[in-house]
Amino acid sequence: GGLGRPEIFVVFPAAAPFTGRAAQVPDQHGAPRLLKEQLRTRIDMEVRTTKQRSRRSKNRSHGGERKADAGAGGRMGGLDVSRNGAARPSSESHASDEHLRPAGKTPALRTQSAEDLQLMAEVTPYGKAKAPEIGGHDSVGTSAAAEGRAEQAAVTPSWLWKQVLVEIGLVDLAFESDSSKRNKVWDTVLRIPVSFEKVMCLSSLAILNSFLKLFTTIPFRILLYVVLIPVRGFRGPGHLQVMTDILKLTVLMLTTHALYRIDVSQVYHMIRGQDILKLYVIFNILDVFDRLFATFGAEIYQALHSTLLSLGASTSASELLGNSVRLGFDYLLACSYTLLHSLLQLLQALSLNVAINSSNNALFALLVSNNFYEIKSFVFKRTDKEKLFRIVIMDGVERFQICVHLTFVLMQTMKSKTLRDIFNLGWGALSSESWLRKFAKTAAAVLAIEVICDNTKHAFLANLNDHSPAAYKEFSMRLWRRLLGKQPEEFESLVNFVPVVPAAVVIRVVSPVLWRISLEAVSMGAIAHMGSIAGIVWICLLVFNLLLSIALRRGAQRRAIEEKASKSR
């Protein structure tokens, strides 16, 4: 039963009277020590008795028997407590206290208040720990553990003095050297950005190689195939690859012809007349759909190539008919995708042109803010290695697209210049009023912001997700292995890059400028010089593309040999 009254009866030896805060004993030296020893012994015995009683009660509860304690109020800690809250000594308490009584003395009953019990707790060896409640089995049973915690948490003058010395630096603390923390910091600051830029250089060169093939290697290969038809026939070596190249060029020509139907000037002024908020929404929508199209386009062209291979391997008429129908549907899908994605990138290039040529710097700041939005959207998400690789590849394709958009802006600027202004720059290109210098500064700012944002994003991505610089070396090896593939579609599908899309945009914006230059050259009688210059430029691009392809394949073979040697060790 609970204790409802604030006073209880406790048995104390008569030789050592205890009356709360004013308790005094005649003997100033021996009696307090004796009282402490008696109280310590009493509490230890109560703890042991309570443990035994709780153990017996558990055994009885498991056996299905539950008996009430003797007495009206039960027995608690060596005391018989009545229903009205009074306590009287039990037989066990009398028996355990016989050896504590002084000779010739009998125990006396005294009324102890809550203040007396608090003072008892303060003079016990348990320090300032809270006195256990009488009759509480859990609190009394855990008093030994509470004693150890109280001794550890006790605030002593020596402990305070030690803490003061630690704070003012007069005590040497034992610190262990942890080089992993320093390595992680320098990985974030230096090693990861350097490793990331190495992957960017490799992916940029490979993407540039695929892009230049549409203008140099593929036309040359088709021309060589047509010339050798009388010698080798239609089914000569590499005829399936030539058929794939022809399909790509026809898709490119159809897409470019469709883009010519769009009035670029009208779209430019329409975008320029929009509000800042609408432009922000337009930029985000274009960016989202561009990434969606990029992940889907490479698979379309890979499916087109696979269907063409199946068509070439057809043996029966029905199989030939079925593969021809599938090839037609794949070709229509490729044309539709290329047109939509090219239109999307044309709008992105026009938006960049509006932001650069606008007198309001808010448009340019709005365009740049999208790069910082990428940091927020990627850094604070859990990213494994595969997702990180996809982000790396996406950043490489995005950098190349920015270069294509800047080329679009340059061509649009050159349209308003005469042929003499374009070729007679000289030292005037370095003047502050030169249009070429202004464009170079703007382009450098756009590329620098892109590089800074990408490095910041990958540094914290690797830091928060515990990726080391070795992860970026693995990404480089994946790119090298794909460059050893037999078909260029293998690499393009890995990086989600379709070279036909940016090629259509470049042709759409460059061809009007070249046409105007050609007309001015004819009027000036310099058409032969322009033709020779164009031929020389195309031959230089062809040689550069061939050398770049050979260098990439040679580098891939070297990395494969090194990887095999490292595995053999």
C-alpha positions as CSV (number, residue, x, y, z in Angstrom):
1,G,0.0,0.0,0.0
2,G,1.2,3.6,-0.6
3,L,2.1,5.9,2.2
4,G,-0.4,8.7,2.5
5,R,0.9,10.5,5.6
6,P,4.2,12.5,5.7
7,E,5.4,10.8,8.9
8,I,6.4,7.2,9.6
9,F,7.8,5.3,12.6
10,V,11.4,4.1,12.4
11,V,13.4,2.2,14.9
12,F,16.6,3.8,16.0
13,P,19.0,2.8,18.8
14,A,18.4,4.8,21.9
15,A,22.1,5.4,22.4
16,A,22.2,7.6,19.3
17,P,19.1,9.8,19.3
18,F,18.3,11.4,15.9
19,T,15.9,14.3,15.7
20,G,16.1,15.8,12.2
21,R,18.2,18.8,11.5
22,A,18.7,19.6,15.2
23,A,19.8,16.2,16.1
24,Q,22.8,16.3,18.4
25,V,24.7,13.5,20.3
26,P,26.7,13.9,23.5
27,D,29.8,12.3,22.0
28,Q,31.1,14.6,19.3
29,H,33.5,12.1,17.8
30,G,32.4,8.5,18.3
31,A,28.6,8.8,18.2
32,P,28.3,10.3,14.6
33,R,30.7,7.7,13.3
34,L,28.7,4.9,15.0
35,L,25.5,6.3,13.7
36,K,26.8,6.3,10.1
37,E,28.0,2.7,10.5
38,Q,24.7,1.6,11.8
39,L,22.8,3.4,9.0
40,R,25.1,1.9,6.4
41,T,24.7,-1.6,7.8
42,R,20.9,-1.1,8.0
43,I,20.6,0.0,4.4
44,D,22.8,-2.9,3.2
45,M,20.7,-5.4,5.0
46,E,17.5,-3.8,3.7
47,V,18.8,-4.0,0.1
48,R,19.7,-7.7,0.5
49,T,16.3,-8.5,2.2
50,T,14.4,-6.7,-0.6
51,K,16.3,-8.5,-3.3
52,Q,15.5,-11.8,-1.7
53,R,11.9,-10.9,-1.3
54,S,11.6,-9.7,-4.9
55,R,13.2,-12.9,-6.1
56,R,10.8,-15.0,-4.1
57,S,7.8,-13.0,-5.4
58,K,8.9,-13.6,-9.0
59,N,9.2,-17.3,-8.4
60,R,5.7,-17.4,-6.9
61,S,4.3,-15.4,-9.8
62,H,5.8,-17.8,-12.3
63,G,4.2,-20.7,-10.5
64,G,0.8,-19.1,-10.5
65,E,0.8,-18.5,-6.8
66,R,0.6,-15.0,-5.4
67,K,0.4,-14.4,-1.7
68,A,0.0,-11.2,0.2
69,D,2.7,-9.9,2.5
70,A,2.2,-10.6,6.2
71,G,0.5,-7.8,8.2
72,A,-2.3,-5.4,7.3
73,G,-0.1,-3.1,5.2
74,G,2.7,-5.5,4.1
75,R,6.4,-5.6,4.9
76,M,8.7,-3.0,3.4
77,G,12.4,-2.8,4.0
78,G,12.3,-4.5,7.5
79,L,9.3,-2.4,8.6
80,D,5.7,-3.4,9.2
81,V,3.6,-0.6,7.7
82,S,-0.1,-0.3,8.8
83,R,-3.0,1.0,6.8
84,N,-2.9,4.4,8.4
85,G,0.7,4.9,7.4
86,A,2.4,4.1,10.7
87,A,5.4,1.8,10.7
88,R,6.5,-0.5,13.4
89,P,9.6,-2.8,13.6
90,S,9.2,-6.3,12.2
91,S,10.5,-9.5,13.7
92,E,13.2,-9.6,11.0
93,S,14.2,-6.1,11.8
94,H,14.5,-6.9,15.5
95,A,16.5,-10.0,14.8
96,S,18.9,-8.1,12.5
97,D,19.3,-5.2,14.9
98,E,20.2,-7.2,18.0
99,H,24.0,-6.9,17.3
100,L,23.7,-3.2,16.8
101,R,22.1,-2.3,20.1
102,P,24.4,-1.1,22.9
103,A,24.4,-3.2,26.0
104,G,21.5,-2.6,28.3
105,K,19.6,-0.5,25.8
106,T,16.3,-1.1,24.2
107,P,15.1,0.3,20.9
108,A,13.0,3.4,21.1
109,L,10.3,4.4,18.6
110,R,10.6,7.9,17.3
111,T,8.6,9.8,14.7
112,Q,10.7,10.8,11.7
113,S,9.5,13.4,9.3
114,A,10.5,13.8,5.6
115,E,13.3,16.2,6.6
116,D,14.8,13.5,8.8
117,L,14.8,11.0,6.0
118,Q,16.4,13.5,3.7
119,L,19.2,14.1,6.3
120,M,19.6,10.4,6.6
121,A,20.2,10.1,2.9
122,E,22.8,12.9,3.1
123,V,24.9,11.2,5.8
124,T,24.9,7.8,4.1
125,P,27.9,6.8,2.0
126,Y,25.7,7.2,-1.2
127,G,26.6,10.9,-1.3
128,K,23.9,13.2,-2.6
129,A,21.9,10.5,-4.4
130,K,18.2,10.5,-3.8
131,A,17.1,8.4,-0.8
132,P,15.3,5.3,-1.8
133,E,11.6,5.3,-1.1
134,I,10.6,2.9,1.6
135,G,8.7,0.0,0.1
136,G,9.8,0.8,-3.5
137,H,11.4,-2.5,-4.7
138,D,12.7,-1.0,-8.0
139,S,14.4,2.0,-6.4
140,V,15.9,0.0,-3.6
141,G,17.0,-2.8,-5.9
142,T,18.9,-0.4,-8.1
143,S,20.6,1.6,-5.3
144,A,23.9,-0.1,-5.9
145,A,24.0,1.1,-9.5
146,A,22.8,4.5,-8.4
147,E,25.7,4.7,-6.0
148,G,28.2,4.2,-8.8
149,R,26.6,6.8,-11.0
150,A,26.3,9.3,-8.2
151,E,30.0,8.9,-7.4
152,Q,30.9,9.5,-11.1
153,A,28.6,12.5,-11.4
154,A,29.7,14.1,-8.1
155,V,31.0,17.6,-8.5
156,T,34.0,18.0,-6.3
157,P,36.4,21.0,-6.0
158,S,39.2,18.9,-7.5
159,W,37.0,18.1,-10.5
160,L,36.1,21.7,-11.0
161,W,39.7,22.8,-10.7
162,K,40.7,20.2,-13.3
163,Q,38.1,21.4,-15.8
164,V,39.3,25.0,-15.3
165,L,42.8,24.0,-16.1
166,V,41.6,22.1,-19.2
167,E,39.7,25.1,-20.5
168,I,42.5,27.5,-20.1
169,G,45.0,25.1,-21.7
170,L,47.3,24.2,-18.8
171,V,46.6,20.5,-19.0
172,D,47.6,18.4,-22.0
173,L,44.8,16.2,-23.3
174,A,45.6,12.9,-25.0
175,F,44.6,13.4,-28.7
176,E,45.0,10.6,-31.3
177,S,46.1,11.5,-34.8
178,D,43.4,10.8,-37.4
179,S,44.8,11.2,-40.9
180,S,41.5,10.1,-42.5
181,K,39.9,13.4,-41.6
182,R,42.6,15.3,-43.4
183,N,42.5,13.0,-46.4
184,K,38.7,13.5,-46.6
185,V,39.1,17.3,-46.5
186,W,41.7,17.3,-49.3
187,D,39.7,14.9,-51.3
188,T,36.8,17.4,-51.2
189,V,39.0,20.4,-51.9
190,L,41.5,19.1,-54.5
191,R,41.5,15.4,-55.4
192,I,37.9,14.9,-56.4
193,P,37.7,18.1,-58.6
194,V,40.9,17.0,-60.4
195,S,39.6,13.5,-60.9
196,F,36.3,14.8,-62.1
197,E,37.9,17.1,-64.6
198,K,39.9,14.2,-66.0
199,V,36.7,12.3,-66.6
200,M,35.2,15.5,-68.2
201,C,38.1,15.8,-70.6
202,L,37.8,12.2,-71.7
203,S,34.1,12.4,-72.2
204,S,34.3,15.8,-74.0
205,L,36.9,14.5,-76.4
206,A,34.8,11.4,-77.1
207,I,31.6,13.4,-77.6
208,L,33.5,15.8,-79.9
209,N,34.7,12.9,-81.9
210,S,31.2,11.5,-82.4
211,F,29.9,14.9,-83.3
212,L,32.7,15.6,-85.9
213,K,32.1,12.2,-87.5
214,L,28.7,13.4,-88.9
215,F,30.5,16.1,-90.9
216,T,33.8,14.4,-91.8
217,T,34.2,10.6,-91.4
218,I,30.6,9.6,-92.2
219,P,30.3,11.6,-95.5
220,F,33.8,10.4,-96.5
221,R,32.8,6.8,-95.8
222,I,29.6,7.0,-97.8
223,L,31.4,8.7,-100.7
224,L,34.1,5.9,-100.6
225,Y,31.4,3.2,-100.6
226,V,29.6,4.7,-103.6
227,V,32.9,4.9,-105.5
228,L,33.7,1.3,-104.8
229,I,30.3,-0.1,-105.6
230,P,31.4,-1.2,-109.2
231,V,34.3,-3.0,-107.7
232,R,32.9,-4.6,-104.5
233,G,29.1,-4.5,-105.1
234,F,26.4,-3.4,-102.7
235,R,27.3,-6.0,-100.1
236,G,30.9,-5.2,-99.7
237,P,32.7,-5.0,-96.3
238,G,31.0,-2.6,-93.9
239,H,27.9,-2.2,-96.0
240,L,25.6,-2.4,-92.9
241,Q,27.5,0.4,-91.2
242,V,27.3,2.5,-94.3
243,M,23.5,1.9,-94.4
244,T,23.3,3.1,-90.8
245,D,25.3,6.2,-91.7
246,I,23.0,6.9,-94.6
247,L,19.9,6.7,-92.3
248,K,21.5,9.1,-89.9
249,L,22.3,11.6,-92.6
250,T,18.8,11.4,-94.0
251,V,17.4,12.1,-90.5
252,L,19.8,15.0,-90.2
253,M,18.7,16.5,-93.5
254,L,15.0,16.1,-92.7
255,T,15.4,17.7,-89.3
256,T,17.4,20.6,-90.6
257,H,14.8,21.2,-93.3
258,A,12.1,21.3,-90.7
259,L,14.1,23.7,-88.5
260,Y,14.4,26.1,-91.5
261,R,10.6,26.5,-91.3
262,I,11.0,28.2,-87.9
263,D,11.5,32.0,-87.9
264,V,14.4,32.4,-85.4
265,S,14.0,36.2,-85.2
266,Q,10.4,36.0,-84.3
267,V,11.0,33.4,-81.6
268,Y,13.9,35.5,-80.3
269,H,11.8,38.6,-79.8
270,M,8.9,36.6,-78.3
271,I,11.3,35.2,-75.7
272,R,12.8,38.6,-75.1
273,G,9.4,40.1,-74.4
274,Q,8.5,37.8,-71.5
275,D,8.7,38.6,-67.8
276,I,11.5,37.4,-65.6
277,L,9.2,34.8,-63.9
278,K,8.0,33.4,-67.1
279,L,11.6,33.1,-68.4
280,Y,12.6,31.3,-65.3
281,V,9.8,28.8,-65.8
282,I,10.7,28.4,-69.5
283,F,14.4,27.7,-68.6
284,N,13.4,25.0,-66.1
285,I,10.9,23.3,-68.4
286,L,13.4,23.2,-71.3
287,D,16.1,21.8,-69.0
288,V,13.9,19.0,-67.7
289,F,12.7,17.9,-71.1
290,D,16.2,18.1,-72.6
291,R,17.3,15.6,-70.0
292,L,14.3,13.3,-70.6
293,F,14.9,13.3,-74.3
294,A,18.6,12.7,-73.8
295,T,18.0,9.5,-71.8
296,F,15.7,8.2,-74.5
297,G,17.2,9.2,-77.7
298,A,20.3,7.1,-77.7
299,E,18.2,4.0,-77.2
300,I,16.1,4.9,-80.3
301,Y,19.1,5.0,-82.6
302,Q,20.5,1.8,-81.1
303,A,17.2,0.1,-81.8
304,L,17.3,1.5,-85.4
305,H,20.8,0.0,-85.9
306,S,19.8,-3.3,-84.4
307,T,16.8,-3.5,-86.7
308,L,19.0,-2.8,-89.7
309,L,21.3,-5.6,-88.7
310,S,18.3,-8.0,-88.4
311,L,17.2,-6.9,-91.9
312,G,20.6,-7.6,-93.3
313,A,20.6,-11.1,-91.8
314,S,17.1,-12.0,-93.1
315,T,16.9,-15.2,-95.0
316,S,13.2,-15.6,-95.9
317,A,10.8,-13.3,-97.6
318,S,8.5,-13.1,-94.6
319,E,11.3,-12.3,-92.3
320,L,12.6,-9.7,-94.7
321,L,9.1,-8.1,-94.9
322,G,8.7,-8.0,-91.1
323,N,12.1,-6.5,-90.5
324,S,11.5,-3.9,-93.2
325,V,8.2,-2.8,-91.5
326,R,10.0,-2.6,-88.1
327,L,12.8,-0.6,-89.7
328,G,10.2,1.8,-91.1
329,F,8.6,2.4,-87.7
330,D,12.0,2.8,-86.1
331,Y,13.0,5.3,-88.7
332,L,9.8,7.4,-88.2
333,L,10.4,7.3,-84.4
334,A,14.0,8.5,-84.9
335,C,12.9,11.3,-87.1
336,S,10.2,12.5,-84.7
337,Y,12.5,12.3,-81.7
338,T,15.3,14.2,-83.5
339,L,13.0,17.0,-84.6
340,L,11.5,17.5,-81.1
341,H,14.9,17.4,-79.4
342,S,16.5,19.7,-82.0
343,L,13.6,22.2,-81.5
344,L,14.1,22.0,-77.8
345,Q,17.8,22.8,-78.1
346,L,17.1,25.6,-80.5
347,L,14.9,27.2,-77.9
348,Q,17.6,26.8,-75.3
349,A,20.1,28.5,-77.6
350,L,17.7,31.3,-78.3
351,S,17.2,31.8,-74.6
352,L,20.9,32.0,-74.0
353,N,21.2,34.5,-76.8
354,V,18.4,36.6,-75.3
355,A,20.2,36.5,-71.9
356,I,23.6,37.5,-73.3
357,N,22.4,40.3,-75.6
358,S,19.9,41.8,-73.2
359,S,20.7,45.0,-71.5
360,N,19.0,43.7,-68.4
361,N,21.5,41.7,-66.4
362,A,18.7,40.0,-64.5
363,L,18.1,37.6,-67.5
364,F,21.8,36.5,-67.4
365,A,21.7,36.1,-63.6
366,L,18.5,34.0,-64.0
367,L,20.2,31.8,-66.5
368,V,23.2,31.3,-64.3
369,S,21.0,30.6,-61.2
370,N,19.9,27.3,-62.9
371,N,23.4,26.0,-62.5
372,F,23.3,26.6,-58.7
373,Y,19.9,25.0,-58.5
374,E,21.6,21.8,-59.6
375,I,23.8,21.9,-56.5
376,K,20.6,21.9,-54.3
377,S,18.9,19.2,-56.3
378,F,21.7,16.7,-56.3
379,V,24.0,17.3,-53.3
380,F,21.5,16.6,-50.5
381,K,20.3,13.3,-51.9
382,R,21.7,9.8,-51.3
383,T,23.7,8.9,-54.3
384,D,25.3,5.6,-55.0
385,K,28.1,5.0,-57.6
386,E,25.8,4.3,-60.5
387,K,23.8,7.5,-60.0
388,L,27.0,9.4,-59.6
389,F,28.3,8.0,-62.9
390,R,25.0,9.1,-64.6
391,I,25.5,12.6,-63.1
392,V,29.1,12.8,-64.4
393,I,28.0,11.7,-67.9
394,M,25.1,14.2,-67.9
395,D,27.5,17.0,-66.9
396,G,29.8,16.1,-69.8
397,V,27.0,16.2,-72.4
398,E,25.7,19.5,-70.9
399,R,29.1,21.2,-71.3
400,F,29.2,20.2,-74.9
401,Q,25.6,21.5,-75.4
402,I,26.6,24.8,-73.9
403,C,29.5,25.1,-76.4
404,V,26.9,24.4,-79.2
405,H,24.7,27.1,-77.8
406,L,27.5,29.6,-77.6
407,T,28.3,28.8,-81.2
408,F,24.7,29.6,-82.0
409,V,25.0,33.0,-80.3
410,L,28.3,33.7,-82.2
411,M,26.7,32.9,-85.5
412,Q,23.7,35.1,-84.7
413,T,26.0,37.9,-83.9
414,M,28.0,37.4,-87.1
415,K,24.8,37.7,-89.2
416,S,24.7,41.4,-88.4
417,K,28.3,41.9,-89.4
418,T,29.7,42.4,-92.9
419,L,32.3,40.2,-94.5
420,R,34.9,43.0,-94.0
421,D,34.1,43.3,-90.3
422,I,34.5,39.5,-89.9
423,F,37.8,39.0,-91.6
424,N,39.4,42.4,-91.0
425,L,39.6,42.3,-87.2
426,G,43.3,42.4,-86.8
427,W,44.4,44.1,-83.5
428,G,41.0,45.7,-83.3
429,A,39.7,42.4,-81.9
430,L,41.5,43.2,-78.6
431,S,40.0,46.6,-78.1
432,S,37.3,47.1,-75.5
433,E,34.7,48.0,-78.1
434,S,35.2,44.9,-80.2
435,W,32.2,42.7,-80.5
436,L,34.4,39.6,-80.5
437,R,36.0,40.6,-77.2
438,K,32.6,41.1,-75.6
439,F,31.4,37.8,-76.8
440,A,34.6,36.0,-75.6
441,K,34.2,37.5,-72.1
442,T,30.6,36.4,-71.9
443,A,31.3,32.9,-73.2
444,A,34.2,32.6,-70.7
445,A,31.9,33.7,-67.9
446,V,29.3,31.1,-68.8
447,L,31.8,28.3,-69.1
448,A,33.6,29.3,-65.9
449,I,30.3,29.3,-63.9
450,E,29.4,25.9,-65.3
451,V,32.8,24.5,-64.3
452,I,32.7,26.0,-60.8
453,C,29.2,24.7,-60.2
454,D,30.0,21.2,-61.5
455,N,33.2,20.9,-59.3
456,T,31.3,22.2,-56.2
457,K,28.5,19.8,-56.8
458,H,30.7,16.7,-57.2
459,A,33.0,17.7,-54.3
460,F,30.2,17.7,-51.8
461,L,28.4,14.8,-53.5
462,A,31.5,12.7,-52.9
463,N,32.0,14.1,-49.4
464,L,28.4,13.5,-48.2
465,N,28.1,10.0,-49.8
466,D,31.6,8.8,-48.9
467,H,32.9,8.5,-52.4
468,S,36.7,8.6,-52.9
469,P,38.6,9.8,-56.0
470,A,39.0,6.2,-57.0
471,A,35.3,6.2,-58.0
472,Y,36.1,8.7,-60.7
473,K,38.9,6.5,-62.0
474,E,36.5,3.7,-62.3
475,F,34.2,6.0,-64.4
476,S,37.2,6.7,-66.7
477,M,37.8,3.0,-67.1
478,R,34.1,2.4,-68.1
479,L,34.4,5.1,-70.7
480,W,37.7,3.6,-72.0
481,R,36.2,0.2,-72.3
482,R,33.2,1.5,-74.3
483,L,35.6,3.3,-76.7
484,L,37.0,-0.1,-77.6
485,G,33.5,-1.2,-78.8
486,K,33.0,-2.2,-82.4
487,Q,30.1,0.2,-82.9
488,P,30.1,3.9,-82.1
489,E,26.5,3.5,-80.9
490,E,27.8,1.7,-77.8
491,F,29.6,4.8,-76.5
492,E,26.7,7.1,-77.5
493,S,24.2,4.9,-75.6
494,L,26.5,4.9,-72.5
495,V,26.7,8.7,-72.4
496,N,23.2,9.4,-73.6
497,F,24.4,11.5,-76.5
498,V,22.8,11.7,-80.0
499,P,25.1,13.7,-82.3
500,V,22.4,14.3,-84.9
501,V,20.5,16.6,-82.5
502,P,23.2,19.3,-82.0
503,A,24.4,18.9,-85.6
504,A,20.9,19.9,-86.8
505,V,21.0,23.0,-84.6
506,V,24.5,23.9,-85.8
507,I,23.6,23.5,-89.5
508,R,20.5,25.6,-89.0
509,V,22.4,28.5,-87.5
510,V,25.7,28.3,-89.5
511,S,24.3,27.7,-93.0
512,P,22.6,31.2,-93.2
513,V,25.9,32.9,-92.2
514,L,27.9,30.8,-94.7
515,W,25.3,31.6,-97.4
516,R,25.5,35.3,-96.8
517,I,29.3,35.2,-96.8
518,S,29.2,33.2,-100.1
519,L,27.0,35.8,-101.7
520,E,29.3,38.7,-100.6
521,A,32.3,36.7,-101.9
522,V,30.6,36.3,-105.3
523,S,29.9,40.0,-105.5
524,M,33.5,40.7,-104.6
525,G,34.8,38.1,-107.1
526,A,36.3,36.0,-104.3
527,I,34.2,32.9,-104.7
528,A,37.2,30.8,-105.7
529,H,39.0,31.9,-102.5
530,M,36.0,31.0,-100.4
531,G,35.7,27.6,-101.9
532,S,39.3,26.8,-101.4
533,I,39.1,28.0,-97.8
534,A,36.0,25.8,-97.2
535,G,37.8,22.8,-98.7
536,I,40.9,23.3,-96.6
537,V,38.8,23.6,-93.4
538,W,36.9,20.4,-94.2
539,I,40.1,18.4,-94.9
540,C,41.6,19.7,-91.6
541,L,38.6,18.6,-89.7
542,L,38.7,15.2,-91.4
543,V,42.4,14.7,-90.4
544,F,41.7,16.0,-86.9
545,N,38.8,13.6,-86.5
546,L,40.8,10.6,-87.7
547,L,43.7,11.4,-85.4
548,L,41.4,11.9,-82.5
549,S,39.7,8.6,-83.1
550,I,43.0,6.8,-83.4
551,A,44.3,8.4,-80.2
552,L,41.2,7.5,-78.2
553,R,41.3,3.9,-79.3
554,R,45.0,3.7,-78.6
555,G,44.4,5.1,-75.1
556,A,41.6,2.6,-74.5
557,Q,43.8,-0.3,-75.5
558,R,46.6,0.9,-73.2
559,R,44.2,1.2,-70.3
560,A,42.8,-2.3,-71.0
561,I,46.4,-3.8,-70.9
562,E,47.1,-2.0,-67.6
563,E,43.9,-3.2,-66.1
564,K,44.6,-6.8,-67.1
565,A,48.1,-6.6,-65.7
566,S,46.8,-5.2,-62.4
567,K,44.3,-8.0,-62.1
568,S,47.0,-10.6,-62.8
569,R,49.1,-9.3,-59.9
